[in-house]
Amino acid sequence: MPYYGEDDHVVGELLRPIGLEDRIELFRKADIGLDVLAKLAEPHIISLGMTKLGQRRRMLRACLQVPSRDCQIYPG
């Protein structure tokens, strides 16, 4: 993945270990950085094409592990 900025790097590092590295470019194109990621609800994740329950659950769990006081994903 090309380096676009700190948020892109962190989002990529969040997605790779959970098997969602194919979504990195999608998050970049949607301009989703940590500030937006922190406020995503499950319907937002679905709108990004993550329709499989396992993908969504892994995404929600991974974000909660980000060392940021602002990173909390709210249930949809």
PDB file of N, H, CA, C and O in Angstrom:
ATOM      1  N   MET A   1       0.843  -1.183   0.000  1.00  0.00           N
ATOM      2  CA  MET A   1       0.000   0.000   0.000  1.00  0.00           C
ATOM      3  C   MET A   1       0.884   1.240   0.000  1.00  0.00           C
ATOM      4  O   MET A   1       1.815   1.332   0.800  1.00  0.00           O
ATOM      5  N   PRO A   2       0.614   2.176  -0.866  1.00  0.00           N
ATOM      6  CA  PRO A   2       1.357   3.434  -0.814  1.00  0.00           C
ATOM      7  C   PRO A   2       1.069   4.168   0.483  1.00  0.00           C
ATOM      8  O   PRO A   2      -0.010   4.032   1.060  1.00  0.00           O
ATOM      9  N   TYR A   3       2.022   4.931   0.928  1.00  0.00           N
ATOM     10  H   TYR A   3       2.898   5.042   0.459  1.00  0.00           H
ATOM     11  CA  TYR A   3       1.844   5.685   2.175  1.00  0.00           C
ATOM     12  C   TYR A   3       1.185   7.019   1.870  1.00  0.00           C
ATOM     13  O   TYR A   3       1.744   7.839   1.142  1.00  0.00           O
ATOM     14  N   TYR A   4      -0.008   7.241   2.426  1.00  0.00           N
ATOM     15  H   TYR A   4      -0.462   6.575   3.017  1.00  0.00           H
ATOM     16  CA  TYR A   4      -0.744   8.476   2.197  1.00  0.00           C
ATOM     17  C   TYR A   4      -0.750   9.381   3.414  1.00  0.00           C
ATOM     18  O   TYR A   4      -1.032  10.574   3.292  1.00  0.00           O
ATOM     19  N   GLY A   5      -0.452   8.852   4.558  1.00  0.00           N
ATOM     20  H   GLY A   5      -0.223   7.883   4.657  1.00  0.00           H
ATOM     21  CA  GLY A   5      -0.477   9.652   5.769  1.00  0.00           C
ATOM     22  C   GLY A   5      -0.550   8.744   6.978  1.00  0.00           C
ATOM     23  O   GLY A   5      -0.722   7.532   6.851  1.00  0.00           O
ATOM     24  N   GLU A   6      -0.420   9.333   8.138  1.00  0.00           N
ATOM     25  H   GLU A   6      -0.281  10.318   8.242  1.00  0.00           H
ATOM     26  CA  GLU A   6      -0.410   8.553   9.379  1.00  0.00           C
ATOM     27  C   GLU A   6      -1.699   7.764   9.562  1.00  0.00           C
ATOM     28  O   GLU A   6      -1.651   6.587   9.918  1.00  0.00           O
ATOM     29  N   ASP A   7      -2.853   8.388   9.325  1.00  0.00           N
ATOM     30  H   ASP A   7      -2.892   9.344   9.036  1.00  0.00           H
ATOM     31  CA  ASP A   7      -4.118   7.668   9.489  1.00  0.00           C
ATOM     32  C   ASP A   7      -4.211   6.482   8.540  1.00  0.00           C
ATOM     33  O   ASP A   7      -4.636   5.398   8.942  1.00  0.00           O
ATOM     34  N   ASP A   8      -3.815   6.678   7.277  1.00  0.00           N
ATOM     35  H   ASP A   8      -3.470   7.558   6.951  1.00  0.00           H
ATOM     36  CA  ASP A   8      -3.854   5.575   6.321  1.00  0.00           C
ATOM     37  C   ASP A   8      -2.977   4.426   6.796  1.00  0.00           C
ATOM     38  O   ASP A   8      -3.349   3.258   6.683  1.00  0.00           O
ATOM     39  N   HIS A   9      -1.821   4.767   7.324  1.00  0.00           N
ATOM     40  H   HIS A   9      -1.519   5.715   7.416  1.00  0.00           H
ATOM     41  CA  HIS A   9      -0.901   3.747   7.819  1.00  0.00           C
ATOM     42  C   HIS A   9      -1.533   2.979   8.981  1.00  0.00           C
ATOM     43  O   HIS A   9      -1.486   1.749   9.007  1.00  0.00           O
ATOM     44  N   VAL A  10      -2.115   3.687   9.928  1.00  0.00           N
ATOM     45  H   VAL A  10      -2.153   4.686   9.907  1.00  0.00           H
ATOM     46  CA  VAL A  10      -2.720   3.045  11.103  1.00  0.00           C
ATOM     47  C   VAL A  10      -3.925   2.207  10.694  1.00  0.00           C
ATOM     48  O   VAL A  10      -4.099   1.091  11.182  1.00  0.00           O
ATOM     49  N   VAL A  11      -4.753   2.737   9.805  1.00  0.00           N
ATOM     50  H   VAL A  11      -4.610   3.644   9.408  1.00  0.00           H
ATOM     51  CA  VAL A  11      -5.913   1.977   9.342  1.00  0.00           C
ATOM     52  C   VAL A  11      -5.441   0.704   8.640  1.00  0.00           C
ATOM     53  O   VAL A  11      -6.019  -0.365   8.839  1.00  0.00           O
ATOM     54  N   GLY A  12      -4.401   0.811   7.827  1.00  0.00           N
ATOM     55  H   GLY A  12      -3.931   1.679   7.665  1.00  0.00           H
ATOM     56  CA  GLY A  12      -3.845  -0.372   7.174  1.00  0.00           C
ATOM     57  C   GLY A  12      -3.327  -1.387   8.175  1.00  0.00           C
ATOM     58  O   GLY A  12      -3.551  -2.588   8.020  1.00  0.00           O
ATOM     59  N   GLU A  13      -2.643  -0.917   9.190  1.00  0.00           N
ATOM     60  H   GLU A  13      -2.461   0.058   9.316  1.00  0.00           H
ATOM     61  CA  GLU A  13      -2.131  -1.814  10.229  1.00  0.00           C
ATOM     62  C   GLU A  13      -3.264  -2.455  11.019  1.00  0.00           C
ATOM     63  O   GLU A  13      -3.092  -3.542  11.570  1.00  0.00           O
ATOM     64  N   LEU A  14      -4.386  -1.817  11.081  1.00  0.00           N
ATOM     65  H   LEU A  14      -4.526  -0.934  10.633  1.00  0.00           H
ATOM     66  CA  LEU A  14      -5.564  -2.364  11.756  1.00  0.00           C
ATOM     67  C   LEU A  14      -6.221  -3.452  10.906  1.00  0.00           C
ATOM     68  O   LEU A  14      -6.673  -4.466  11.436  1.00  0.00           O
ATOM     69  N   LEU A  15      -6.273  -3.246   9.606  1.00  0.00           N
ATOM     70  H   LEU A  15      -5.906  -2.422   9.175  1.00  0.00           H
ATOM     71  CA  LEU A  15      -6.980  -4.169   8.718  1.00  0.00           C
ATOM     72  C   LEU A  15      -6.174  -5.409   8.345  1.00  0.00           C
ATOM     73  O   LEU A  15      -6.746  -6.489   8.192  1.00  0.00           O
ATOM     74  N   ARG A  16      -4.869  -5.276   8.199  1.00  0.00           N
ATOM     75  H   ARG A  16      -4.405  -4.399   8.323  1.00  0.00           H
ATOM     76  CA  ARG A  16      -4.039  -6.410   7.754  1.00  0.00           C
ATOM     77  C   ARG A  16      -4.146  -7.639   8.664  1.00  0.00           C
ATOM     78  O   ARG A  16      -4.415  -8.730   8.161  1.00  0.00           O
ATOM     79  N   PRO A  17      -3.948  -7.511   9.964  1.00  0.00           N
ATOM     80  CA  PRO A  17      -3.944  -8.704  10.820  1.00  0.00           C
ATOM     81  C   PRO A  17      -5.291  -9.421  10.901  1.00  0.00           C
ATOM     82  O   PRO A  17      -5.347 -10.586  11.295  1.00  0.00           O
ATOM     83  N   ILE A  18      -6.366  -8.744  10.534  1.00  0.00           N
ATOM     84  H   ILE A  18      -6.321  -7.798  10.213  1.00  0.00           H
ATOM     85  CA  ILE A  18      -7.684  -9.378  10.621  1.00  0.00           C
ATOM     86  C   ILE A  18      -8.174  -9.841   9.245  1.00  0.00           C
ATOM     87  O   ILE A  18      -9.347 -10.171   9.069  1.00  0.00           O
ATOM     88  N   GLY A  19      -7.255  -9.861   8.277  1.00  0.00           N
ATOM     89  H   GLY A  19      -6.302  -9.593   8.420  1.00  0.00           H
ATOM     90  CA  GLY A  19      -7.580 -10.395   6.968  1.00  0.00           C
ATOM     91  C   GLY A  19      -8.410  -9.481   6.088  1.00  0.00           C
ATOM     92  O   GLY A  19      -9.071  -9.949   5.160  1.00  0.00           O
ATOM     93  N   LEU A  20      -8.388  -8.185   6.362  1.00  0.00           N
ATOM     94  H   LEU A  20      -7.851  -7.804   7.116  1.00  0.00           H
ATOM     95  CA  LEU A  20      -9.169  -7.238   5.567  1.00  0.00           C
ATOM     96  C   LEU A  20      -8.275  -6.271   4.798  1.00  0.00           C
ATOM     97  O   LEU A  20      -8.671  -5.142   4.510  1.00  0.00           O
ATOM     98  N   GLU A  21      -7.062  -6.725   4.468  1.00  0.00           N
ATOM     99  H   GLU A  21      -6.740  -7.643   4.702  1.00  0.00           H
ATOM    100  CA  GLU A  21      -6.139  -5.847   3.751  1.00  0.00           C
ATOM    101  C   GLU A  21      -6.675  -5.443   2.380  1.00  0.00           C
ATOM    102  O   GLU A  21      -6.269  -4.418   1.832  1.00  0.00           O
ATOM    103  N   ASP A  22      -7.581  -6.241   1.826  1.00  0.00           N
ATOM    104  H   ASP A  22      -7.911  -7.074   2.271  1.00  0.00           H
ATOM    105  CA  ASP A  22      -8.172  -5.875   0.540  1.00  0.00           C
ATOM    106  C   ASP A  22      -9.096  -4.662   0.652  1.00  0.00           C
ATOM    107  O   ASP A  22      -9.529  -4.121  -0.365  1.00  0.00           O
ATOM    108  N   ARG A  23      -9.400  -4.232   1.871  1.00  0.00           N
ATOM    109  H   ARG A  23      -9.048  -4.672   2.698  1.00  0.00           H
ATOM    110  CA  ARG A  23     -10.274  -3.071   2.096  1.00  0.00           C
ATOM    111  C   ARG A  23      -9.494  -1.776   2.348  1.00  0.00           C
ATOM    112  O   ARG A  23     -10.105  -0.715   2.476  1.00  0.00           O
ATOM    113  N   ILE A  24      -8.177  -1.839   2.423  1.00  0.00           N
ATOM    114  H   ILE A  24      -7.681  -2.701   2.319  1.00  0.00           H
ATOM    115  CA  ILE A  24      -7.374  -0.656   2.750  1.00  0.00           C
ATOM    116  C   ILE A  24      -7.621   0.470   1.756  1.00  0.00           C
ATOM    117  O   ILE A  24      -7.857   1.611   2.153  1.00  0.00           O
ATOM    118  N   GLU A  25      -7.567   0.158   0.478  1.00  0.00           N
ATOM    119  H   GLU A  25      -7.375  -0.769   0.156  1.00  0.00           H
ATOM    120  CA  GLU A  25      -7.771   1.184  -0.549  1.00  0.00           C
ATOM    121  C   GLU A  25      -9.189   1.755  -0.480  1.00  0.00           C
ATOM    122  O   GLU A  25      -9.391   2.949  -0.698  1.00  0.00           O
ATOM    123  N   LEU A  26     -10.158   0.909  -0.178  1.00  0.00           N
ATOM    124  H   LEU A  26      -9.994  -0.061  -0.001  1.00  0.00           H
ATOM    125  CA  LEU A  26     -11.539   1.367  -0.028  1.00  0.00           C
ATOM    126  C   LEU A  26     -11.660   2.393   1.098  1.00  0.00           C
ATOM    127  O   LEU A  26     -12.331   3.413   0.944  1.00  0.00           O
ATOM    128  N   PHE A  27     -11.011   2.119   2.224  1.00  0.00           N
ATOM    129  H   PHE A  27     -10.466   1.290   2.349  1.00  0.00           H
ATOM    130  CA  PHE A  27     -11.032   3.058   3.347  1.00  0.00           C
ATOM    131  C   PHE A  27     -10.334   4.360   2.965  1.00  0.00           C
ATOM    132  O   PHE A  27     -10.787   5.442   3.341  1.00  0.00           O
ATOM    133  N   ARG A  28      -9.234   4.260   2.220  1.00  0.00           N
ATOM    134  H   ARG A  28      -8.866   3.382   1.915  1.00  0.00           H
ATOM    135  CA  ARG A  28      -8.523   5.461   1.790  1.00  0.00           C
ATOM    136  C   ARG A  28      -9.396   6.289   0.859  1.00  0.00           C
ATOM    137  O   ARG A  28      -9.508   7.503   1.031  1.00  0.00           O
ATOM    138  N   LYS A  29     -10.016   5.644  -0.124  1.00  0.00           N
ATOM    139  H   LYS A  29      -9.925   4.658  -0.263  1.00  0.00           H
ATOM    140  CA  LYS A  29     -10.870   6.362  -1.076  1.00  0.00           C
ATOM    141  C   LYS A  29     -12.078   6.992  -0.393  1.00  0.00           C
ATOM    142  O   LYS A  29     -12.559   8.040  -0.825  1.00  0.00           O
ATOM    143  N   ALA A  30     -12.567   6.363   0.663  1.00  0.00           N
ATOM    144  H   ALA A  30     -12.176   5.512   1.013  1.00  0.00           H
ATOM    145  CA  ALA A  30     -13.704   6.900   1.411  1.00  0.00           C
ATOM    146  C   ALA A  30     -13.260   7.953   2.422  1.00  0.00           C
ATOM    147  O   ALA A  30     -14.082   8.501   3.156  1.00  0.00           O
ATOM    148  N   ASP A  31     -11.949   8.236   2.459  1.00  0.00           N
ATOM    149  H   ASP A  31     -11.280   7.790   1.863  1.00  0.00           H
ATOM    150  CA  ASP A  31     -11.375   9.236   3.363  1.00  0.00           C
ATOM    151  C   ASP A  31     -11.660   8.904   4.827  1.00  0.00           C
ATOM    152  O   ASP A  31     -12.009   9.777   5.622  1.00  0.00           O
ATOM    153  N   ILE A  32     -11.503   7.625   5.163  1.00  0.00           N
ATOM    154  H   ILE A  32     -11.220   6.916   4.517  1.00  0.00           H
ATOM    155  CA  ILE A  32     -11.745   7.172   6.530  1.00  0.00           C
ATOM    156  C   ILE A  32     -10.413   7.069   7.246  1.00  0.00           C
ATOM    157  O   ILE A  32      -9.617   6.167   6.988  1.00  0.00           O
ATOM    158  N   GLY A  33     -10.188   8.001   8.143  1.00  0.00           N
ATOM    159  H   GLY A  33     -10.835   8.734   8.353  1.00  0.00           H
ATOM    160  CA  GLY A  33      -9.027   7.991   9.013  1.00  0.00           C
ATOM    161  C   GLY A  33      -9.484   7.623  10.411  1.00  0.00           C
ATOM    162  O   GLY A  33     -10.624   7.203  10.612  1.00  0.00           O
ATOM    163  N   LEU A  34      -8.605   7.780  11.363  1.00  0.00           N
ATOM    164  H   LEU A  34      -7.679   8.121  11.200  1.00  0.00           H
ATOM    165  CA  LEU A  34      -8.955   7.404  12.734  1.00  0.00           C
ATOM    166  C   LEU A  34     -10.101   8.229  13.285  1.00  0.00           C
ATOM    167  O   LEU A  34     -10.915   7.714  14.051  1.00  0.00           O
ATOM    168  N   ASP A  35     -10.182   9.506  12.910  1.00  0.00           N
ATOM    169  H   ASP A  35      -9.520   9.924  12.287  1.00  0.00           H
ATOM    170  CA  ASP A  35     -11.265  10.340  13.422  1.00  0.00           C
ATOM    171  C   ASP A  35     -12.627   9.824  12.977  1.00  0.00           C
ATOM    172  O   ASP A  35     -13.581   9.834  13.754  1.00  0.00           O
ATOM    173  N   VAL A  36     -12.721   9.374  11.726  1.00  0.00           N
ATOM    174  H   VAL A  36     -11.946   9.366  11.094  1.00  0.00           H
ATOM    175  CA  VAL A  36     -13.981   8.832  11.213  1.00  0.00           C
ATOM    176  C   VAL A  36     -14.180   7.409  11.721  1.00  0.00           C
ATOM    177  O   VAL A  36     -15.282   7.030  12.119  1.00  0.00           O
ATOM    178  N   LEU A  37     -13.119   6.635  11.703  1.00  0.00           N
ATOM    179  H   LEU A  37     -12.225   6.942  11.379  1.00  0.00           H
ATOM    180  CA  LEU A  37     -13.189   5.249  12.149  1.00  0.00           C
ATOM    181  C   LEU A  37     -13.735   5.157  13.568  1.00  0.00           C
ATOM    182  O   LEU A  37     -14.477   4.233  13.902  1.00  0.00           O
ATOM    183  N   ALA A  38     -13.364   6.114  14.386  1.00  0.00           N
ATOM    184  H   ALA A  38     -12.761   6.864  14.115  1.00  0.00           H
ATOM    185  CA  ALA A  38     -13.793   6.108  15.785  1.00  0.00           C
ATOM    186  C   ALA A  38     -15.297   6.271  15.934  1.00  0.00           C
ATOM    187  O   ALA A  38     -15.858   5.933  16.976  1.00  0.00           O
ATOM    188  N   LYS A  39     -15.952   6.783  14.904  1.00  0.00           N
ATOM    189  H   LYS A  39     -15.497   7.057  14.057  1.00  0.00           H
ATOM    190  CA  LYS A  39     -17.386   7.052  15.008  1.00  0.00           C
ATOM    191  C   LYS A  39     -18.234   6.171  14.099  1.00  0.00           C
ATOM    192  O   LYS A  39     -19.438   6.389  13.967  1.00  0.00           O
ATOM    193  N   LEU A  40     -17.613   5.179  13.474  1.00  0.00           N
ATOM    194  H   LEU A  40     -16.634   5.001  13.581  1.00  0.00           H
ATOM    195  CA  LEU A  40     -18.373   4.295  12.597  1.00  0.00           C
ATOM    196  C   LEU A  40     -19.342   3.434  13.388  1.00  0.00           C
ATOM    197  O   LEU A  40     -19.025   2.952  14.475  1.00  0.00           O
ATOM    198  N   ALA A  41     -20.509   3.252  12.834  1.00  0.00           N
ATOM    199  H   ALA A  41     -20.767   3.644  11.950  1.00  0.00           H
ATOM    200  CA  ALA A  41     -21.480   2.309  13.379  1.00  0.00           C
ATOM    201  C   ALA A  41     -21.570   1.137  12.399  1.00  0.00           C
ATOM    202  O   ALA A  41     -21.088   1.227  11.269  1.00  0.00           O
ATOM    203  N   GLU A  42     -22.176   0.060  12.829  1.00  0.00           N
ATOM    204  H   GLU A  42     -22.567  -0.013  13.747  1.00  0.00           H
ATOM    205  CA  GLU A  42     -22.240  -1.119  11.984  1.00  0.00           C
ATOM    206  C   GLU A  42     -22.879  -0.839  10.621  1.00  0.00           C
ATOM    207  O   GLU A  42     -22.408  -1.389   9.626  1.00  0.00           O
ATOM    208  N   PRO A  43     -23.926  -0.013  10.523  1.00  0.00           N
ATOM    209  CA  PRO A  43     -24.471   0.291   9.184  1.00  0.00           C
ATOM    210  C   PRO A  43     -23.444   0.950   8.256  1.00  0.00           C
ATOM    211  O   PRO A  43     -23.472   0.729   7.046  1.00  0.00           O
ATOM    212  N   HIS A  44     -22.545   1.753   8.817  1.00  0.00           N
ATOM    213  H   HIS A  44     -22.523   1.932   9.800  1.00  0.00           H
ATOM    214  CA  HIS A  44     -21.497   2.360   7.995  1.00  0.00           C
ATOM    215  C   HIS A  44     -20.568   1.282   7.447  1.00  0.00           C
ATOM    216  O   HIS A  44     -20.175   1.317   6.281  1.00  0.00           O
ATOM    217  N   ILE A  45     -20.228   0.338   8.292  1.00  0.00           N
ATOM    218  H   ILE A  45     -20.548   0.309   9.239  1.00  0.00           H
ATOM    219  CA  ILE A  45     -19.333  -0.745   7.881  1.00  0.00           C
ATOM    220  C   ILE A  45     -19.991  -1.569   6.779  1.00  0.00           C
ATOM    221  O   ILE A  45     -19.330  -1.971   5.821  1.00  0.00           O
ATOM    222  N   ILE A  46     -21.284  -1.820   6.915  1.00  0.00           N
ATOM    223  H   ILE A  46     -21.821  -1.494   7.693  1.00  0.00           H
ATOM    224  CA  ILE A  46     -22.017  -2.548   5.880  1.00  0.00           C
ATOM    225  C   ILE A  46     -21.998  -1.765   4.572  1.00  0.00           C
ATOM    226  O   ILE A  46     -21.827  -2.343   3.498  1.00  0.00           O
ATOM    227  N   SER A  47     -22.175  -0.444   4.664  1.00  0.00           N
ATOM    228  H   SER A  47     -22.314   0.025   5.536  1.00  0.00           H
ATOM    229  CA  SER A  47     -22.189   0.375   3.442  1.00  0.00           C
ATOM    230  C   SER A  47     -20.827   0.373   2.741  1.00  0.00           C
ATOM    231  O   SER A  47     -20.743   0.683   1.553  1.00  0.00           O
ATOM    232  N   LEU A  48     -19.777   0.030   3.462  1.00  0.00           N
ATOM    233  H   LEU A  48     -19.846  -0.221   4.427  1.00  0.00           H
ATOM    234  CA  LEU A  48     -18.446  -0.095   2.865  1.00  0.00           C
ATOM    235  C   LEU A  48     -18.241  -1.461   2.210  1.00  0.00           C
ATOM    236  O   LEU A  48     -17.170  -1.753   1.679  1.00  0.00           O
ATOM    237  N   GLY A  49     -19.275  -2.285   2.255  1.00  0.00           N
ATOM    238  H   GLY A  49     -20.145  -2.048   2.686  1.00  0.00           H
ATOM    239  CA  GLY A  49     -19.207  -3.584   1.593  1.00  0.00           C
ATOM    240  C   GLY A  49     -18.872  -4.747   2.499  1.00  0.00           C
ATOM    241  O   GLY A  49     -18.710  -5.872   2.026  1.00  0.00           O
ATOM    242  N   MET A  50     -18.765  -4.499   3.791  1.00  0.00           N
ATOM    243  H   MET A  50     -18.897  -3.585   4.176  1.00  0.00           H
ATOM    244  CA  MET A  50     -18.496  -5.588   4.725  1.00  0.00           C
ATOM    245  C   MET A  50     -19.830  -6.174   5.168  1.00  0.00           C
ATOM    246  O   MET A  50     -20.344  -5.853   6.240  1.00  0.00           O
ATOM    247  N   THR A  51     -20.383  -7.046   4.316  1.00  0.00           N
ATOM    248  H   THR A  51     -19.966  -7.307   3.445  1.00  0.00           H
ATOM    249  CA  THR A  51     -21.702  -7.607   4.597  1.00  0.00           C
ATOM    250  C   THR A  51     -21.634  -8.896   5.406  1.00  0.00           C
ATOM    251  O   THR A  51     -22.640  -9.335   5.964  1.00  0.00           O
ATOM    252  N   LYS A  52     -20.469  -9.494   5.471  1.00  0.00           N
ATOM    253  H   LYS A  52     -19.652  -9.138   5.018  1.00  0.00           H
ATOM    254  CA  LYS A  52     -20.330 -10.731   6.240  1.00  0.00           C
ATOM    255  C   LYS A  52     -20.168 -10.398   7.716  1.00  0.00           C
ATOM    256  O   LYS A  52     -19.374  -9.535   8.090  1.00  0.00           O
ATOM    257  N   LEU A  53     -20.928 -11.093   8.540  1.00  0.00           N
ATOM    258  H   LEU A  53     -21.573 -11.794   8.236  1.00  0.00           H
ATOM    259  CA  LEU A  53     -20.908 -10.843   9.977  1.00  0.00           C
ATOM    260  C   LEU A  53     -19.503 -10.986  10.555  1.00  0.00           C
ATOM    261  O   LEU A  53     -19.095 -10.169  11.381  1.00  0.00           O
ATOM    262  N   GLY A  54     -18.766 -11.997  10.141  1.00  0.00           N
ATOM    263  H   GLY A  54     -19.098 -12.660   9.470  1.00  0.00           H
ATOM    264  CA  GLY A  54     -17.415 -12.207  10.664  1.00  0.00           C
ATOM    265  C   GLY A  54     -16.496 -11.032  10.383  1.00  0.00           C
ATOM    266  O   GLY A  54     -15.720 -10.626  11.248  1.00  0.00           O
ATOM    267  N   GLN A  55     -16.578 -10.484   9.176  1.00  0.00           N
ATOM    268  H   GLN A  55     -17.208 -10.814   8.473  1.00  0.00           H
ATOM    269  CA  GLN A  55     -15.766  -9.311   8.829  1.00  0.00           C
ATOM    270  C   GLN A  55     -16.121  -8.137   9.728  1.00  0.00           C
ATOM    271  O   GLN A  55     -15.238  -7.461  10.256  1.00  0.00           O
ATOM    272  N   ARG A  56     -17.405  -7.900   9.898  1.00  0.00           N
ATOM    273  H   ARG A  56     -18.122  -8.449   9.469  1.00  0.00           H
ATOM    274  CA  ARG A  56     -17.830  -6.755  10.714  1.00  0.00           C
ATOM    275  C   ARG A  56     -17.400  -6.912  12.162  1.00  0.00           C
ATOM    276  O   ARG A  56     -16.945  -5.949  12.778  1.00  0.00           O
ATOM    277  N   ARG A  57     -17.537  -8.099  12.709  1.00  0.00           N
ATOM    278  H   ARG A  57     -17.907  -8.882  12.208  1.00  0.00           H
ATOM    279  CA  ARG A  57     -17.158  -8.325  14.112  1.00  0.00           C
ATOM    280  C   ARG A  57     -15.653  -8.144  14.287  1.00  0.00           C
ATOM    281  O   ARG A  57     -15.213  -7.538  15.264  1.00  0.00           O
ATOM    282  N   ARG A  58     -14.854  -8.669  13.342  1.00  0.00           N
ATOM    283  H   ARG A  58     -15.211  -9.161  12.548  1.00  0.00           H
ATOM    284  CA  ARG A  58     -13.399  -8.496  13.433  1.00  0.00           C
ATOM    285  C   ARG A  58     -13.032  -7.020  13.347  1.00  0.00           C
ATOM    286  O   ARG A  58     -12.144  -6.554  14.061  1.00  0.00           O
ATOM    287  N   MET A  59     -13.711  -6.291  12.478  1.00  0.00           N
ATOM    288  H   MET A  59     -14.432  -6.670  11.898  1.00  0.00           H
ATOM    289  CA  MET A  59     -13.443  -4.863  12.329  1.00  0.00           C
ATOM    290  C   MET A  59     -13.768  -4.115  13.618  1.00  0.00           C
ATOM    291  O   MET A  59     -12.977  -3.288  14.072  1.00  0.00           O
ATOM    292  N   LEU A  60     -14.907  -4.395  14.199  1.00  0.00           N
ATOM    293  H   LEU A  60     -15.550  -5.066  13.830  1.00  0.00           H
ATOM    294  CA  LEU A  60     -15.308  -3.721  15.436  1.00  0.00           C
ATOM    295  C   LEU A  60     -14.333  -4.024  16.572  1.00  0.00           C
ATOM    296  O   LEU A  60     -13.934  -3.122  17.308  1.00  0.00           O
ATOM    297  N   ARG A  61     -13.949  -5.302  16.714  1.00  0.00           N
ATOM    298  H   ARG A  61     -14.273  -6.035  16.116  1.00  0.00           H
ATOM    299  CA  ARG A  61     -12.999  -5.684  17.771  1.00  0.00           C
ATOM    300  C   ARG A  61     -11.637  -5.035  17.567  1.00  0.00           C
ATOM    301  O   ARG A  61     -11.023  -4.564  18.524  1.00  0.00           O
ATOM    302  N   ALA A  62     -11.165  -5.008  16.334  1.00  0.00           N
ATOM    303  H   ALA A  62     -11.664  -5.390  15.556  1.00  0.00           H
ATOM    304  CA  ALA A  62      -9.841  -4.445  16.056  1.00  0.00           C
ATOM    305  C   ALA A  62      -9.790  -2.963  16.387  1.00  0.00           C
ATOM    306  O   ALA A  62      -8.797  -2.491  16.940  1.00  0.00           O
ATOM    307  N   CYS A  63     -10.820  -2.238  16.064  1.00  0.00           N
ATOM    308  H   CYS A  63     -11.626  -2.622  15.614  1.00  0.00           H
ATOM    309  CA  CYS A  63     -10.806  -0.803  16.337  1.00  0.00           C
ATOM    310  C   CYS A  63     -10.742  -0.527  17.830  1.00  0.00           C
ATOM    311  O   CYS A  63     -10.097   0.429  18.261  1.00  0.00           O
ATOM    312  N   LEU A  64     -11.393  -1.345  18.602  1.00  0.00           N
ATOM    313  H   LEU A  64     -11.917  -2.122  18.252  1.00  0.00           H
ATOM    314  CA  LEU A  64     -11.379  -1.142  20.050  1.00  0.00           C
ATOM    315  C   LEU A  64      -9.988  -1.344  20.641  1.00  0.00           C
ATOM    316  O   LEU A  64      -9.727  -0.914  21.765  1.00  0.00           O
ATOM    317  N   GLN A  65      -9.092  -1.993  19.898  1.00  0.00           N
ATOM    318  H   GLN A  65      -9.303  -2.342  18.985  1.00  0.00           H
ATOM    319  CA  GLN A  65      -7.728  -2.211  20.377  1.00  0.00           C
ATOM    320  C   GLN A  65      -6.780  -1.080  19.989  1.00  0.00           C
ATOM    321  O   GLN A  65      -5.627  -1.061  20.420  1.00  0.00           O
ATOM    322  N   VAL A  66      -7.261  -0.137  19.176  1.00  0.00           N
ATOM    323  H   VAL A  66      -8.198  -0.153  18.826  1.00  0.00           H
ATOM    324  CA  VAL A  66      -6.415   0.985  18.762  1.00  0.00           C
ATOM    325  C   VAL A  66      -6.140   1.857  19.979  1.00  0.00           C
ATOM    326  O   VAL A  66      -7.077   2.267  20.664  1.00  0.00           O
ATOM    327  N   PRO A  67      -4.869   2.148  20.260  1.00  0.00           N
ATOM    328  CA  PRO A  67      -4.537   2.958  21.437  1.00  0.00           C
ATOM    329  C   PRO A  67      -4.865   4.432  21.216  1.00  0.00           C
ATOM    330  O   PRO A  67      -3.980   5.260  21.001  1.00  0.00           O
ATOM    331  N   SER A  68      -6.139   4.730  21.275  1.00  0.00           N
ATOM    332  H   SER A  68      -6.858   4.057  21.450  1.00  0.00           H
ATOM    333  CA  SER A  68      -6.596   6.108  21.100  1.00  0.00           C
ATOM    334  C   SER A  68      -7.800   6.338  21.991  1.00  0.00           C
ATOM    335  O   SER A  68      -8.718   5.518  22.029  1.00  0.00           O
ATOM    336  N   ARG A  69      -7.799   7.426  22.689  1.00  0.00           N
ATOM    337  H   ARG A  69      -7.054   8.093  22.658  1.00  0.00           H
ATOM    338  CA  ARG A  69      -8.927   7.714  23.575  1.00  0.00           C
ATOM    339  C   ARG A  69     -10.197   7.982  22.790  1.00  0.00           C
ATOM    340  O   ARG A  69     -11.293   7.894  23.344  1.00  0.00           O
ATOM    341  N   ASP A  70     -10.071   8.308  21.508  1.00  0.00           N
ATOM    342  H   ASP A  70      -9.180   8.380  21.058  1.00  0.00           H
ATOM    343  CA  ASP A  70     -11.233   8.617  20.687  1.00  0.00           C
ATOM    344  C   ASP A  70     -11.775   7.419  19.917  1.00  0.00           C
ATOM    345  O   ASP A  70     -12.843   7.516  19.313  1.00  0.00           O
ATOM    346  N   CYS A  71     -11.080   6.316  19.924  1.00  0.00           N
ATOM    347  H   CYS A  71     -10.212   6.238  20.415  1.00  0.00           H
ATOM    348  CA  CYS A  71     -11.485   5.203  19.069  1.00  0.00           C
ATOM    349  C   CYS A  71     -12.476   4.292  19.774  1.00  0.00           C
ATOM    350  O   CYS A  71     -12.093   3.373  20.499  1.00  0.00           O
ATOM    351  N   GLN A  72     -13.733   4.557  19.553  1.00  0.00           N
ATOM    352  H   GLN A  72     -14.043   5.303  18.964  1.00  0.00           H
ATOM    353  CA  GLN A  72     -14.809   3.709  20.036  1.00  0.00           C
ATOM    354  C   GLN A  72     -15.808   3.594  18.902  1.00  0.00           C
ATOM    355  O   GLN A  72     -16.270   4.607  18.377  1.00  0.00           O
ATOM    356  N   ILE A  73     -16.144   2.381  18.521  1.00  0.00           N
ATOM    357  H   ILE A  73     -15.769   1.558  18.948  1.00  0.00           H
ATOM    358  CA  ILE A  73     -17.143   2.200  17.473  1.00  0.00           C
ATOM    359  C   ILE A  73     -18.468   1.948  18.163  1.00  0.00           C
ATOM    360  O   ILE A  73     -18.588   1.075  19.022  1.00  0.00           O
ATOM    361  N   TYR A  74     -19.441   2.718  17.777  1.00  0.00           N
ATOM    362  H   TYR A  74     -19.343   3.427  17.079  1.00  0.00           H
ATOM    363  CA  TYR A  74     -20.755   2.633  18.390  1.00  0.00           C
ATOM    364  C   TYR A  74     -21.601   1.615  17.650  1.00  0.00           C
ATOM    365  O   TYR A  74     -21.592   1.584  16.420  1.00  0.00           O
ATOM    366  N   PRO A  75     -22.344   0.768  18.391  1.00  0.00           N
ATOM    367  CA  PRO A  75     -23.201  -0.221  17.737  1.00  0.00           C
ATOM    368  C   PRO A  75     -24.254   0.469  16.878  1.00  0.00           C
ATOM    369  O   PRO A  75     -24.730   1.556  17.207  1.00  0.00           O
ATOM    370  N   GLY A  76     -24.605  -0.172  15.788  1.00  0.00           N
ATOM    371  H   GLY A  76     -24.219  -1.055  15.521  1.00  0.00           H
ATOM    372  CA  GLY A  76     -25.541   0.415  14.844  1.00  0.00           C
ATOM    373  C   GLY A  76     -26.932   0.328  15.316  1.00  0.00           C
ATOM    374  O   GLY A  76     -27.846   0.781  14.628  1.00  0.00           O
TER     375      GLY A  76
END
